[in-house]
Amino acid sequence: MRRYDFPGNVRELENILERAYTLCDADIIHASDLHLGEEKDETSLIPDAESIIVPEGVTELDSYLESVERGIITRALESNRWNKTATAQKLGISFRQLRYRLKKLGMDD
């Protein structure tokens, strides 16, 4: 963890450790469980910022971003057979963050 160029705050560190503990084997967190500084895999669900092209006619950024976020979360849930813990891990967020986003987007059924 000392070698990781930590861009976030204490809350991000808490989320990383919470996710690692939830997903680790036994009660020991290994470096591989932290998922710090990993290369992006080719099956990543989150596009690079350079590859995002805002379609013409988009006038409200918030609604556009919500639709993009909804699509990403839906694809992640489908690819993980609606397992929210695995989906949160795949998206690189905590389970609690995923629950919050699902509720915010009206997808928490």
TAMOQUI-V932711 format. One record per run of one state. SS is the DSSP state (a for helix, b for strand, c for the rest). FROM is the first residue (numbers start at 1). TO is the last residue. If there is no record, write none. Layout:
SS FROM TO
SS FROM TO
This chain:
c 1 9
a 10 23
c 24 30
a 31 34
c 35 48
a 49 51
c 52 60
a 61 79
c 80 83
a 84 91
c 92 94
a 95 104
c 105 109
